[in-house]
């Protein structure tokens, strides 16, 4: 028997299911995570070797983000998660 997701999560999943492109799906995912988790912002990055490339960001303030580049090696816990492929 599958457990039922909370209503807010079900609604977020439903909204995400209507996205047509990877770009809009990632943007919507960042927005939904901010709303669901009562966070101020969410950044989604792609790992390219040691380089972390922000691909989208959503801020509760509505500000337009300036996407950045980071080195995973500057963030030891992040680097460990990437290397071990475990959260």
PDB file of N, CA, C and O in Angstrom:
ATOM      1  N   UNK A   1       0.835  -1.166   0.000  1.00  0.00           N
ATOM      2  CA  UNK A   1       0.000   0.000   0.000  1.00  0.00           C
ATOM      3  C   UNK A   1       0.890   1.243   0.000  1.00  0.00           C
ATOM      4  O   UNK A   1       1.742   1.391   0.877  1.00  0.00           O
ATOM      5  N   UNK A   2       0.705   2.124  -0.960  1.00  0.00           N
ATOM      6  CA  UNK A   2       1.509   3.338  -1.056  1.00  0.00           C
ATOM      7  C   UNK A   2       0.977   4.386  -0.090  1.00  0.00           C
ATOM      8  O   UNK A   2      -0.232   4.508   0.104  1.00  0.00           O
ATOM      9  N   UNK A   3       1.896   5.147   0.520  1.00  0.00           N
ATOM     10  CA  UNK A   3       1.449   6.200   1.417  1.00  0.00           C
ATOM     11  C   UNK A   3       1.023   7.416   0.607  1.00  0.00           C
ATOM     12  O   UNK A   3       1.570   7.693  -0.460  1.00  0.00           O
ATOM     13  N   UNK A   4       0.057   8.120   1.122  1.00  0.00           N
ATOM     14  CA  UNK A   4      -0.457   9.301   0.438  1.00  0.00           C
ATOM     15  C   UNK A   4       0.439  10.495   0.765  1.00  0.00           C
ATOM     16  O   UNK A   4       0.787  10.721   1.924  1.00  0.00           O
ATOM     17  N   UNK A   5       0.804  11.245  -0.250  1.00  0.00           N
ATOM     18  CA  UNK A   5       1.611  12.438  -0.054  1.00  0.00           C
ATOM     19  C   UNK A   5       0.757  13.546   0.545  1.00  0.00           C
ATOM     20  O   UNK A   5      -0.448  13.595   0.295  1.00  0.00           O
ATOM     21  N   UNK A   6       1.354  14.432   1.330  1.00  0.00           N
ATOM     22  CA  UNK A   6       0.602  15.587   1.815  1.00  0.00           C
ATOM     23  C   UNK A   6       0.049  16.390   0.630  1.00  0.00           C
ATOM     24  O   UNK A   6       0.644  16.420  -0.448  1.00  0.00           O
ATOM     25  N   UNK A   7      -1.085  17.029   0.848  1.00  0.00           N
ATOM     26  CA  UNK A   7      -1.755  17.774  -0.225  1.00  0.00           C
ATOM     27  C   UNK A   7      -0.835  18.790  -0.907  1.00  0.00           C
ATOM     28  O   UNK A   7      -0.851  18.908  -2.132  1.00  0.00           O
ATOM     29  N   UNK A   8      -0.035  19.520  -0.131  1.00  0.00           N
ATOM     30  CA  UNK A   8       0.841  20.537  -0.720  1.00  0.00           C
ATOM     31  C   UNK A   8       1.844  19.903  -1.672  1.00  0.00           C
ATOM     32  O   UNK A   8       2.152  20.472  -2.720  1.00  0.00           O
ATOM     33  N   UNK A   9       2.354  18.732  -1.316  1.00  0.00           N
ATOM     34  CA  UNK A   9       3.312  18.036  -2.180  1.00  0.00           C
ATOM     35  C   UNK A   9       2.604  17.516  -3.431  1.00  0.00           C
ATOM     36  O   UNK A   9       3.137  17.621  -4.536  1.00  0.00           O
ATOM     37  N   UNK A  10       1.414  16.959  -3.259  1.00  0.00           N
ATOM     38  CA  UNK A  10       0.652  16.489  -4.418  1.00  0.00           C
ATOM     39  C   UNK A  10       0.373  17.615  -5.403  1.00  0.00           C
ATOM     40  O   UNK A  10       0.484  17.427  -6.614  1.00  0.00           O
ATOM     41  N   UNK A  11       0.010  18.789  -4.884  1.00  0.00           N
ATOM     42  CA  UNK A  11      -0.256  19.936  -5.761  1.00  0.00           C
ATOM     43  C   UNK A  11       1.015  20.387  -6.475  1.00  0.00           C
ATOM     44  O   UNK A  11       0.973  20.739  -7.654  1.00  0.00           O
ATOM     45  N   UNK A  12       2.145  20.376  -5.767  1.00  0.00           N
ATOM     46  CA  UNK A  12       3.418  20.763  -6.387  1.00  0.00           C
ATOM     47  C   UNK A  12       3.784  19.787  -7.494  1.00  0.00           C
ATOM     48  O   UNK A  12       4.201  20.201  -8.576  1.00  0.00           O
ATOM     49  N   UNK A  13       3.631  18.489  -7.231  1.00  0.00           N
ATOM     50  CA  UNK A  13       3.934  17.475  -8.237  1.00  0.00           C
ATOM     51  C   UNK A  13       3.025  17.652  -9.451  1.00  0.00           C
ATOM     52  O   UNK A  13       3.474  17.517 -10.589  1.00  0.00           O
ATOM     53  N   UNK A  14       1.768  17.950  -9.215  1.00  0.00           N
ATOM     54  CA  UNK A  14       0.834  18.179 -10.317  1.00  0.00           C
ATOM     55  C   UNK A  14       1.272  19.376 -11.152  1.00  0.00           C
ATOM     56  O   UNK A  14       1.266  19.306 -12.381  1.00  0.00           O
ATOM     57  N   UNK A  15       1.652  20.474 -10.502  1.00  0.00           N
ATOM     58  CA  UNK A  15       2.108  21.659 -11.253  1.00  0.00           C
ATOM     59  C   UNK A  15       3.366  21.341 -12.055  1.00  0.00           C
ATOM     60  O   UNK A  15       3.499  21.778 -13.198  1.00  0.00           O
ATOM     61  N   UNK A  16       4.287  20.583 -11.464  1.00  0.00           N
ATOM     62  CA  UNK A  16       5.520  20.231 -12.166  1.00  0.00           C
ATOM     63  C   UNK A  16       5.248  19.335 -13.367  1.00  0.00           C
ATOM     64  O   UNK A  16       5.962  19.408 -14.367  1.00  0.00           O
ATOM     65  N   UNK A  17       4.234  18.500 -13.280  1.00  0.00           N
ATOM     66  CA  UNK A  17       3.938  17.559 -14.370  1.00  0.00           C
ATOM     67  C   UNK A  17       3.492  18.262 -15.645  1.00  0.00           C
ATOM     68  O   UNK A  17       3.459  17.644 -16.709  1.00  0.00           O
ATOM     69  N   UNK A  18       3.150  19.535 -15.557  1.00  0.00           N
ATOM     70  CA  UNK A  18       2.696  20.276 -16.738  1.00  0.00           C
ATOM     71  C   UNK A  18       3.825  21.011 -17.457  1.00  0.00           C
ATOM     72  O   UNK A  18       3.601  21.612 -18.507  1.00  0.00           O
ATOM     73  N   UNK A  19       5.024  20.970 -16.906  1.00  0.00           N
ATOM     74  CA  UNK A  19       6.149  21.671 -17.535  1.00  0.00           C
ATOM     75  C   UNK A  19       6.602  20.909 -18.775  1.00  0.00           C
ATOM     76  O   UNK A  19       6.663  19.680 -18.774  1.00  0.00           O
ATOM     77  N   UNK A  20       6.921  21.659 -19.838  1.00  0.00           N
ATOM     78  CA  UNK A  20       7.207  21.036 -21.135  1.00  0.00           C
ATOM     79  C   UNK A  20       8.689  20.915 -21.463  1.00  0.00           C
ATOM     80  O   UNK A  20       9.063  20.139 -22.342  1.00  0.00           O
ATOM     81  N   UNK A  21       9.536  21.670 -20.771  1.00  0.00           N
ATOM     82  CA  UNK A  21      10.966  21.624 -21.077  1.00  0.00           C
ATOM     83  C   UNK A  21      11.763  21.419 -19.795  1.00  0.00           C
ATOM     84  O   UNK A  21      11.263  21.661 -18.696  1.00  0.00           O
ATOM     85  N   UNK A  22      12.993  20.977 -19.943  1.00  0.00           N
ATOM     86  CA  UNK A  22      13.863  20.788 -18.783  1.00  0.00           C
ATOM     87  C   UNK A  22      14.074  22.127 -18.072  1.00  0.00           C
ATOM     88  O   UNK A  22      14.051  22.189 -16.843  1.00  0.00           O
ATOM     89  N   UNK A  23      14.275  23.177 -18.830  1.00  0.00           N
ATOM     90  CA  UNK A  23      14.508  24.500 -18.237  1.00  0.00           C
ATOM     91  C   UNK A  23      13.335  24.941 -17.385  1.00  0.00           C
ATOM     92  O   UNK A  23      13.523  25.353 -16.240  1.00  0.00           O
ATOM     93  N   UNK A  24      12.126  24.862 -17.923  1.00  0.00           N
ATOM     94  CA  UNK A  24      10.968  25.298 -17.147  1.00  0.00           C
ATOM     95  C   UNK A  24      10.682  24.350 -15.983  1.00  0.00           C
ATOM     96  O   UNK A  24      10.182  24.784 -14.945  1.00  0.00           O
ATOM     97  N   UNK A  25      10.992  23.063 -16.143  1.00  0.00           N
ATOM     98  CA  UNK A  25      10.821  22.120 -15.048  1.00  0.00           C
ATOM     99  C   UNK A  25      11.755  22.455 -13.896  1.00  0.00           C
ATOM    100  O   UNK A  25      11.341  22.430 -12.737  1.00  0.00           O
ATOM    101  N   UNK A  26      13.012  22.770 -14.202  1.00  0.00           N
ATOM    102  CA  UNK A  26      13.966  23.130 -13.150  1.00  0.00           C
ATOM    103  C   UNK A  26      13.570  24.434 -12.476  1.00  0.00           C
ATOM    104  O   UNK A  26      13.674  24.551 -11.255  1.00  0.00           O
ATOM    105  N   UNK A  27      13.119  25.417 -13.248  1.00  0.00           N
ATOM    106  CA  UNK A  27      12.678  26.690 -12.671  1.00  0.00           C
ATOM    107  C   UNK A  27      11.476  26.473 -11.758  1.00  0.00           C
ATOM    108  O   UNK A  27      11.422  27.015 -10.654  1.00  0.00           O
ATOM    109  N   UNK A  28      10.517  25.682 -12.220  1.00  0.00           N
ATOM    110  CA  UNK A  28       9.330  25.402 -11.414  1.00  0.00           C
ATOM    111  C   UNK A  28       9.686  24.601 -10.169  1.00  0.00           C
ATOM    112  O   UNK A  28       9.103  24.823  -9.107  1.00  0.00           O
ATOM    113  N   UNK A  29      10.635  23.670 -10.282  1.00  0.00           N
ATOM    114  CA  UNK A  29      11.068  22.877  -9.135  1.00  0.00           C
ATOM    115  C   UNK A  29      11.673  23.776  -8.064  1.00  0.00           C
ATOM    116  O   UNK A  29      11.366  23.621  -6.882  1.00  0.00           O
ATOM    117  N   UNK A  30      12.523  24.708  -8.460  1.00  0.00           N
ATOM    118  CA  UNK A  30      13.125  25.636  -7.504  1.00  0.00           C
ATOM    119  C   UNK A  30      12.033  26.453  -6.803  1.00  0.00           C
ATOM    120  O   UNK A  30      12.075  26.641  -5.587  1.00  0.00           O
ATOM    121  N   UNK A  31      11.067  26.931  -7.571  1.00  0.00           N
ATOM    122  CA  UNK A  31       9.964  27.714  -7.004  1.00  0.00           C
ATOM    123  C   UNK A  31       9.155  26.864  -6.017  1.00  0.00           C
ATOM    124  O   UNK A  31       8.861  27.313  -4.909  1.00  0.00           O
ATOM    125  N   UNK A  32       8.799  25.647  -6.416  1.00  0.00           N
ATOM    126  CA  UNK A  32       7.988  24.783  -5.558  1.00  0.00           C
ATOM    127  C   UNK A  32       8.724  24.430  -4.273  1.00  0.00           C
ATOM    128  O   UNK A  32       8.108  24.381  -3.208  1.00  0.00           O
ATOM    129  N   UNK A  33      10.037  24.182  -4.351  1.00  0.00           N
ATOM    130  CA  UNK A  33      10.804  23.866  -3.142  1.00  0.00           C
ATOM    131  C   UNK A  33      10.826  25.045  -2.174  1.00  0.00           C
ATOM    132  O   UNK A  33      10.707  24.856  -0.964  1.00  0.00           O
ATOM    133  N   UNK A  34      10.975  26.251  -2.696  1.00  0.00           N
ATOM    134  CA  UNK A  34      10.946  27.441  -1.834  1.00  0.00           C
ATOM    135  C   UNK A  34       9.602  27.525  -1.115  1.00  0.00           C
ATOM    136  O   UNK A  34       9.549  27.771   0.090  1.00  0.00           O
ATOM    137  N   UNK A  35       8.530  27.321  -1.856  1.00  0.00           N
ATOM    138  CA  UNK A  35       7.196  27.429  -1.259  1.00  0.00           C
ATOM    139  C   UNK A  35       6.915  26.299  -0.275  1.00  0.00           C
ATOM    140  O   UNK A  35       6.384  26.540   0.810  1.00  0.00           O
ATOM    141  N   UNK A  36       7.265  25.074  -0.641  1.00  0.00           N
ATOM    142  CA  UNK A  36       7.001  23.922   0.230  1.00  0.00           C
ATOM    143  C   UNK A  36       7.825  23.950   1.518  1.00  0.00           C
ATOM    144  O   UNK A  36       7.338  23.574   2.583  1.00  0.00           O
ATOM    145  N   UNK A  37       9.065  24.395   1.410  1.00  0.00           N
ATOM    146  CA  UNK A  37       9.972  24.353   2.553  1.00  0.00           C
ATOM    147  C   UNK A  37      10.037  25.667   3.321  1.00  0.00           C
ATOM    148  O   UNK A  37      10.785  25.792   4.291  1.00  0.00           O
ATOM    149  N   UNK A  38       9.246  26.652   2.878  1.00  0.00           N
ATOM    150  CA  UNK A  38       9.246  27.973   3.499  1.00  0.00           C
ATOM    151  C   UNK A  38      10.670  28.548   3.532  1.00  0.00           C
ATOM    152  O   UNK A  38      11.123  29.102   4.534  1.00  0.00           O
ATOM    153  N   UNK A  39      11.348  28.392   2.398  1.00  0.00           N
ATOM    154  CA  UNK A  39      12.729  28.864   2.269  1.00  0.00           C
ATOM    155  C   UNK A  39      12.760  30.239   1.597  1.00  0.00           C
ATOM    156  O   UNK A  39      11.758  30.688   1.041  1.00  0.00           O
ATOM    157  N   UNK A  40      13.900  30.892   1.653  1.00  0.00           N
ATOM    158  CA  UNK A  40      14.056  32.187   0.985  1.00  0.00           C
ATOM    159  C   UNK A  40      14.498  32.042  -0.456  1.00  0.00           C
ATOM    160  O   UNK A  40      14.165  32.866  -1.308  1.00  0.00           O
ATOM    161  N   UNK A  41      15.266  30.967  -0.728  1.00  0.00           N
ATOM    162  CA  UNK A  41      15.735  30.757  -2.099  1.00  0.00           C
ATOM    163  C   UNK A  41      16.110  29.307  -2.314  1.00  0.00           C
ATOM    164  O   UNK A  41      16.362  28.558  -1.369  1.00  0.00           O
ATOM    165  N   UNK A  42      16.141  28.929  -3.588  1.00  0.00           N
ATOM    166  CA  UNK A  42      16.590  27.596  -3.974  1.00  0.00           C
ATOM    167  C   UNK A  42      17.430  27.751  -5.227  1.00  0.00           C
ATOM    168  O   UNK A  42      17.026  28.414  -6.183  1.00  0.00           O
ATOM    169  N   UNK A  43      18.581  27.144  -5.216  1.00  0.00           N
ATOM    170  CA  UNK A  43      19.488  27.156  -6.355  1.00  0.00           C
ATOM    171  C   UNK A  43      19.681  25.721  -6.822  1.00  0.00           C
ATOM    172  O   UNK A  43      19.903  24.824  -6.008  1.00  0.00           O
ATOM    173  N   UNK A  44      19.597  25.503  -8.122  1.00  0.00           N
ATOM    174  CA  UNK A  44      19.835  24.182  -8.696  1.00  0.00           C
ATOM    175  C   UNK A  44      21.061  24.287  -9.586  1.00  0.00           C
ATOM    176  O   UNK A  44      21.125  25.120 -10.490  1.00  0.00           O
ATOM    177  N   UNK A  45      22.038  23.421  -9.310  1.00  0.00           N
ATOM    178  CA  UNK A  45      23.306  23.448 -10.036  1.00  0.00           C
ATOM    179  C   UNK A  45      23.549  22.139 -10.753  1.00  0.00           C
ATOM    180  O   UNK A  45      22.965  21.104 -10.429  1.00  0.00           O
ATOM    181  N   UNK A  46      24.422  22.215 -11.729  1.00  0.00           N
ATOM    182  CA  UNK A  46      24.869  21.030 -12.457  1.00  0.00           C
ATOM    183  C   UNK A  46      26.360  20.867 -12.192  1.00  0.00           C
ATOM    184  O   UNK A  46      27.121  21.833 -12.255  1.00  0.00           O
ATOM    185  N   UNK A  47      26.766  19.649 -11.897  1.00  0.00           N
ATOM    186  CA  UNK A  47      28.185  19.377 -11.658  1.00  0.00           C
ATOM    187  C   UNK A  47      28.850  19.003 -12.972  1.00  0.00           C
ATOM    188  O   UNK A  47      28.407  18.096 -13.677  1.00  0.00           O
ATOM    189  N   UNK A  48      29.923  19.720 -13.287  1.00  0.00           N
ATOM    190  CA  UNK A  48      30.736  19.433 -14.470  1.00  0.00           C
ATOM    191  C   UNK A  48      32.162  19.289 -13.954  1.00  0.00           C
ATOM    192  O   UNK A  48      32.895  20.269 -13.816  1.00  0.00           O
ATOM    193  N   UNK A  49      32.535  18.045 -13.672  1.00  0.00           N
ATOM    194  CA  UNK A  49      33.819  17.826 -13.007  1.00  0.00           C
ATOM    195  C   UNK A  49      33.762  18.446 -11.627  1.00  0.00           C
ATOM    196  O   UNK A  49      32.842  18.162 -10.859  1.00  0.00           O
ATOM    197  N   UNK A  50      34.735  19.292 -11.296  1.00  0.00           N
ATOM    198  CA  UNK A  50      34.770  19.977 -10.004  1.00  0.00           C
ATOM    199  C   UNK A  50      33.959  21.265 -10.030  1.00  0.00           C
ATOM    200  O   UNK A  50      33.789  21.912  -8.997  1.00  0.00           O
ATOM    201  N   UNK A  51      33.462  21.640 -11.191  1.00  0.00           N
ATOM    202  CA  UNK A  51      32.737  22.897 -11.351  1.00  0.00           C
ATOM    203  C   UNK A  51      31.251  22.690 -11.106  1.00  0.00           C
ATOM    204  O   UNK A  51      30.645  21.776 -11.666  1.00  0.00           O
ATOM    205  N   UNK A  52      30.662  23.544 -10.263  1.00  0.00           N
ATOM    206  CA  UNK A  52      29.219  23.565 -10.048  1.00  0.00           C
ATOM    207  C   UNK A  52      28.663  24.768 -10.786  1.00  0.00           C
ATOM    208  O   UNK A  52      29.011  25.909 -10.482  1.00  0.00           O
ATOM    209  N   UNK A  53      27.803  24.511 -11.751  1.00  0.00           N
ATOM    210  CA  UNK A  53      27.235  25.558 -12.592  1.00  0.00           C
ATOM    211  C   UNK A  53      25.773  25.732 -12.214  1.00  0.00           C
ATOM    212  O   UNK A  53      24.972  24.815 -12.399  1.00  0.00           O
ATOM    213  N   UNK A  54      25.415  26.903 -11.684  1.00  0.00           N
ATOM    214  CA  UNK A  54      24.014  27.151 -11.373  1.00  0.00           C
ATOM    215  C   UNK A  54      23.227  27.209 -12.674  1.00  0.00           C
ATOM    216  O   UNK A  54      23.586  27.934 -13.602  1.00  0.00           O
ATOM    217  N   UNK A  55      22.152  26.437 -12.726  1.00  0.00           N
ATOM    218  CA  UNK A  55      21.319  26.450 -13.929  1.00  0.00           C
ATOM    219  C   UNK A  55      20.026  27.218 -13.715  1.00  0.00           C
ATOM    220  O   UNK A  55      19.425  27.704 -14.673  1.00  0.00           O
ATOM    221  N   UNK A  56      19.594  27.330 -12.463  1.00  0.00           N
ATOM    222  CA  UNK A  56      18.430  28.156 -12.153  1.00  0.00           C
ATOM    223  C   UNK A  56      18.408  28.457 -10.669  1.00  0.00           C
ATOM    224  O   UNK A  56      19.046  27.777  -9.865  1.00  0.00           O
ATOM    225  N   UNK A  57      17.669  29.478 -10.332  1.00  0.00           N
ATOM    226  CA  UNK A  57      17.518  29.881  -8.941  1.00  0.00           C
ATOM    227  C   UNK A  57      16.166  30.562  -8.820  1.00  0.00           C
ATOM    228  O   UNK A  57      15.713  31.241  -9.742  1.00  0.00           O
ATOM    229  N   UNK A  58      15.524  30.371  -7.668  1.00  0.00           N
ATOM    230  CA  UNK A  58      14.289  31.094  -7.382  1.00  0.00           C
ATOM    231  C   UNK A  58      14.447  31.747  -6.027  1.00  0.00           C
ATOM    232  O   UNK A  58      14.870  31.114  -5.059  1.00  0.00           O
ATOM    233  N   UNK A  59      14.102  33.023  -5.972  1.00  0.00           N
ATOM    234  CA  UNK A  59      14.154  33.765  -4.710  1.00  0.00           C
ATOM    235  C   UNK A  59      12.750  34.223  -4.353  1.00  0.00           C
ATOM    236  O   UNK A  59      12.014  34.712  -5.210  1.00  0.00           O
ATOM    237  N   UNK A  60      12.385  34.066  -3.104  1.00  0.00           N
ATOM    238  CA  UNK A  60      11.074  34.461  -2.627  1.00  0.00           C
ATOM    239  C   UNK A  60      10.832  35.954  -2.838  1.00  0.00           C
ATOM    240  O   UNK A  60       9.693  36.389  -3.009  1.00  0.00           O
ATOM    241  N   UNK A  61      11.903  36.726  -2.825  1.00  0.00           N
ATOM    242  CA  UNK A  61      11.785  38.177  -3.001  1.00  0.00           C
ATOM    243  C   UNK A  61      11.432  38.555  -4.438  1.00  0.00           C
ATOM    244  O   UNK A  61      11.045  39.693  -4.705  1.00  0.00           O
ATOM    245  N   UNK A  62      11.565  37.602  -5.362  1.00  0.00           N
ATOM    246  CA  UNK A  62      11.271  37.896  -6.760  1.00  0.00           C
ATOM    247  C   UNK A  62      12.439  38.500  -7.510  1.00  0.00           C
ATOM    248  O   UNK A  62      12.328  38.797  -8.699  1.00  0.00           O
ATOM    249  N   UNK A  63      13.567  38.685  -6.822  1.00  0.00           N
ATOM    250  CA  UNK A  63      14.755  39.240  -7.479  1.00  0.00           C
ATOM    251  C   UNK A  63      15.198  38.336  -8.622  1.00  0.00           C
ATOM    252  O   UNK A  63      15.035  37.117  -8.562  1.00  0.00           O
ATOM    253  N   UNK A  64      15.754  38.938  -9.652  1.00  0.00           N
ATOM    254  CA  UNK A  64      16.322  38.164 -10.747  1.00  0.00           C
ATOM    255  C   UNK A  64      17.708  37.692 -10.325  1.00  0.00           C
ATOM    256  O   UNK A  64      18.571  38.506  -9.997  1.00  0.00           O
ATOM    257  N   UNK A  65      17.920  36.394 -10.332  1.00  0.00           N
ATOM    258  CA  UNK A  65      19.214  35.878  -9.871  1.00  0.00           C
ATOM    259  C   UNK A  65      20.324  36.100 -10.887  1.00  0.00           C
ATOM    260  O   UNK A  65      20.088  36.166 -12.093  1.00  0.00           O
ATOM    261  N   UNK A  66      21.533  36.212 -10.369  1.00  0.00           N
ATOM    262  CA  UNK A  66      22.724  36.198 -11.203  1.00  0.00           C
ATOM    263  C   UNK A  66      23.337  34.830 -10.998  1.00  0.00           C
ATOM    264  O   UNK A  66      23.877  34.538  -9.931  1.00  0.00           O
ATOM    265  N   UNK A  67      23.256  33.994 -12.009  1.00  0.00           N
ATOM    266  CA  UNK A  67      23.746  32.624 -11.877  1.00  0.00           C
ATOM    267  C   UNK A  67      25.265  32.621 -11.784  1.00  0.00           C
ATOM    268  O   UNK A  67      25.943  33.371 -12.486  1.00  0.00           O
ATOM    269  N   UNK A  68      25.789  31.769 -10.912  1.00  0.00           N
ATOM    270  CA  UNK A  68      27.215  31.745 -10.620  1.00  0.00           C
ATOM    271  C   UNK A  68      27.828  30.378 -10.875  1.00  0.00           C
ATOM    272  O   UNK A  68      27.133  29.396 -11.135  1.00  0.00           O
ATOM    273  N   UNK A  69      29.142  30.350 -10.793  1.00  0.00           N
ATOM    274  CA  UNK A  69      29.938  29.126 -10.883  1.00  0.00           C
ATOM    275  C   UNK A  69      30.671  28.952  -9.565  1.00  0.00           C
ATOM    276  O   UNK A  69      31.126  29.925  -8.963  1.00  0.00           O
ATOM    277  N   UNK A  70      30.784  27.695  -9.116  1.00  0.00           N
ATOM    278  CA  UNK A  70      31.486  27.388  -7.881  1.00  0.00           C
ATOM    279  C   UNK A  70      32.357  26.166  -8.108  1.00  0.00           C
ATOM    280  O   UNK A  70      32.136  25.404  -9.048  1.00  0.00           O
ATOM    281  N   UNK A  71      33.347  25.981  -7.245  1.00  0.00           N
ATOM    282  CA  UNK A  71      34.141  24.759  -7.243  1.00  0.00           C
ATOM    283  C   UNK A  71      33.622  23.859  -6.134  1.00  0.00           C
ATOM    284  O   UNK A  71      33.503  24.288  -4.987  1.00  0.00           O
ATOM    285  N   UNK A  72      33.314  22.617  -6.473  1.00  0.00           N
ATOM    286  CA  UNK A  72      32.838  21.663  -5.472  1.00  0.00           C
ATOM    287  C   UNK A  72      33.870  21.497  -4.369  1.00  0.00           C
ATOM    288  O   UNK A  72      33.514  21.313  -3.206  1.00  0.00           O
ATOM    289  N   UNK A  73      35.144  21.560  -4.727  1.00  0.00           N
ATOM    290  CA  UNK A  73      36.205  21.389  -3.730  1.00  0.00           C
ATOM    291  C   UNK A  73      36.200  22.502  -2.678  1.00  0.00           C
ATOM    292  O   UNK A  73      36.798  22.338  -1.614  1.00  0.00           O
ATOM    293  N   UNK A  74      35.541  23.621  -2.951  1.00  0.00           N
ATOM    294  CA  UNK A  74      35.400  24.688  -1.954  1.00  0.00           C
ATOM    295  C   UNK A  74      34.307  24.354  -0.936  1.00  0.00           C
ATOM    296  O   UNK A  74      34.179  25.031   0.085  1.00  0.00           O
ATOM    297  N   UNK A  75      33.524  23.314  -1.213  1.00  0.00           N
ATOM    298  CA  UNK A  75      32.428  22.903  -0.343  1.00  0.00           C
ATOM    299  C   UNK A  75      32.576  21.405  -0.071  1.00  0.00           C
ATOM    300  O   UNK A  75      31.966  20.588  -0.761  1.00  0.00           O
ATOM    301  N   UNK A  76      33.388  21.037   0.940  1.00  0.00           N
ATOM    302  CA  UNK A  76      33.728  19.637   1.181  1.00  0.00           C
ATOM    303  C   UNK A  76      32.521  18.699   1.314  1.00  0.00           C
ATOM    304  O   UNK A  76      32.569  17.580   0.803  1.00  0.00           O
ATOM    305  N   UNK A  77      31.459  19.115   1.972  1.00  0.00           N
ATOM    306  CA  UNK A  77      30.295  18.240   2.107  1.00  0.00           C
ATOM    307  C   UNK A  77      29.614  18.009   0.765  1.00  0.00           C
ATOM    308  O   UNK A  77      29.176  16.898   0.468  1.00  0.00           O
ATOM    309  N   UNK A  78      29.528  19.042  -0.031  1.00  0.00           N
ATOM    310  CA  UNK A  78      28.947  18.907  -1.370  1.00  0.00           C
ATOM    311  C   UNK A  78      29.807  17.976  -2.206  1.00  0.00           C
ATOM    312  O   UNK A  78      29.287  17.099  -2.897  1.00  0.00           O
ATOM    313  N   UNK A  79      31.110  18.159  -2.148  1.00  0.00           N
ATOM    314  CA  UNK A  79      32.023  17.307  -2.906  1.00  0.00           C
ATOM    315  C   UNK A  79      31.875  15.848  -2.471  1.00  0.00           C
ATOM    316  O   UNK A  79      31.896  14.947  -3.309  1.00  0.00           O
ATOM    317  N   UNK A  80      31.727  15.613  -1.179  1.00  0.00           N
ATOM    318  CA  UNK A  80      31.560  14.242  -0.678  1.00  0.00           C
ATOM    319  C   UNK A  80      30.264  13.629  -1.208  1.00  0.00           C
ATOM    320  O   UNK A  80      30.252  12.465  -1.609  1.00  0.00           O
ATOM    321  N   UNK A  81      29.188  14.390  -1.213  1.00  0.00           N
ATOM    322  CA  UNK A  81      27.905  13.883  -1.731  1.00  0.00           C
ATOM    323  C   UNK A  81      28.044  13.526  -3.210  1.00  0.00           C
ATOM    324  O   UNK A  81      27.556  12.483  -3.646  1.00  0.00           O
ATOM    325  N   UNK A  82      28.695  14.372  -3.966  1.00  0.00           N
ATOM    326  CA  UNK A  82      28.871  14.108  -5.405  1.00  0.00           C
ATOM    327  C   UNK A  82      29.735  12.869  -5.644  1.00  0.00           C
ATOM    328  O   UNK A  82      29.430  12.056  -6.516  1.00  0.00           O
ATOM    329  N   UNK A  83      30.803  12.730  -4.875  1.00  0.00           N
ATOM    330  CA  UNK A  83      31.713  11.594  -5.047  1.00  0.00           C
ATOM    331  C   UNK A  83      31.070  10.281  -4.631  1.00  0.00           C
ATOM    332  O   UNK A  83      31.288   9.257  -5.278  1.00  0.00           O
ATOM    333  N   UNK A  84      30.286  10.294  -3.568  1.00  0.00           N
ATOM    334  CA  UNK A  84      29.693   9.064  -3.049  1.00  0.00           C
ATOM    335  C   UNK A  84      28.299   8.797  -3.639  1.00  0.00           C
ATOM    336  O   UNK A  84      27.737   7.718  -3.451  1.00  0.00           O
ATOM    337  N   UNK A  85      27.752   9.787  -4.351  1.00  0.00           N
ATOM    338  CA  UNK A  85      26.410   9.672  -4.951  1.00  0.00           C
ATOM    339  C   UNK A  85      25.350   9.290  -3.922  1.00  0.00           C
ATOM    340  O   UNK A  85      24.430   8.524  -4.208  1.00  0.00           O
ATOM    341  N   UNK A  86      25.501   9.840  -2.721  1.00  0.00           N
ATOM    342  CA  UNK A  86      24.545   9.622  -1.630  1.00  0.00           C
ATOM    343  C   UNK A  86      24.285  10.947  -0.938  1.00  0.00           C
ATOM    344  O   UNK A  86      25.211  11.727  -0.718  1.00  0.00           O
ATOM    345  N   UNK A  87      23.026  11.206  -0.591  1.00  0.00           N
ATOM    346  CA  UNK A  87      22.723  12.457   0.124  1.00  0.00           C
ATOM    347  C   UNK A  87      23.308  12.462   1.533  1.00  0.00           C
ATOM    348  O   UNK A  87      23.145  13.437   2.266  1.00  0.00           O
TER     349      UNK A  87
END
